[in-house]
Amino acid sequence: MPLNVDDLIAIDIHTHAEEPCNHSRDDGYNEFQQGMAKYFGNPAGAEGMLPTVQQTAEYFRERKIGAVIFPVDAERETGFHRYSNEEVAELCAANDDILIPFASIDPWKGKMAAREARRLIRDFGVRGFKFHPTMQGFWPNDRMAYPFYEVLEEEGAITLFHTGQTGVGSGMPGGMGMRLKYSHPMSIDDVAVDFPDLKIIMAHPSFPWQEEALAVAQHKPNVYIDLSGWSPKYFPEILVKYANSMLKKKMLFGSDWPAITPDRWLADFEKAPFKDEVRPLILKENAKRLLNL
């Protein structure tokens, strides 16, 4: 049954397909997930505690929340095998009443990334692509990624870039090699200039560069912000102020499942100082328009 937006109470623009497929966990993967669990204060990183895509679908279906879901391809930087984009897309197709497929390809794969992206869009119905500059070790405005972006712009796909601080490698020696600098939101401003028809989402409150992220989203018509990865009770005051005013049509609900559950996020959102007329925009209407649902 195709997704019926009218039946949904919200659309979560940011959920993860975490567990590797077709093989056991790679060496170091448990420690990586344990660090994530400690950072976010949940048990999701313990072995056996990460939900499958099917379990994710069941969780969100029960709550009548649509979910954009994606893996993260960071094989080159982390050494962890990626979750197959095709498998995630096929699982989404089997649960298309609730799941919306995004994919992830390390932009360092060059022409191979562009070729894979076009195939995923055309043959598997993938709607967008997740980038994690810190995990993938690249500046978003690095020209090596531009052939990839060209394909996404041509095909009408959405891009979603991690911005700001990350739980990935938090507390591990050397931060597991993760460099925070790559997730500065200002480098995305260049991408928005050079690809004005490319839909761009900056993921998360962009600590410690929140004002820069707001500036980019305000200045560039094709840039949005998702509010995932943080409980709303911790949102910076300036973020709430912009969400309640000039950026009210550019803010998107995202949880960062399974690191943060929609139950927790939505409960704290109810208590946060958002205007009543803004809440439905954030929870569903802005995503509905962006995804052309």
Salt bridges, closest charged atoms under 4 A:
GLU19 OE1 - ARG25 NE 3.06
ASP26 OD1 - HIS81 ND1 2.93
ASP73 OD2 - ARG82 NH1 3.15
ASP73 OD2 - LYS109 NZ 2.77
GLU75 OE1 - LYS109 NZ 3.10
GLU77 OE2 - ARG76 NH2 3.06
GLU86 OE2 - ARG119 NH2 2.82
ASP97 OD2 - ARG61 NE 2.76
ASP106 OD2 - ARG76 NE 3.81
GLU116 OE2 - ARG82 NH2 3.15
GLU154 OE1 - ARG118 NH2 3.17
GLU155 OE2 - ARG118 NH1 2.89
GLU155 OE2 - ARG122 NH2 2.75
ASP189 OD1 - LYS220 NZ 2.69
ASP194 OD2 - ARG143 NH2 3.69
ASP226 OD2 - HIS14 ND1 2.92
ASP256 OD1 - HIS14 NE2 3.32
ASP256 OD1 - HIS16 NE2 2.92
ASP263 OD1 - ARG63 NE 2.85
ASP276 OD1 - ARG279 NE 3.96
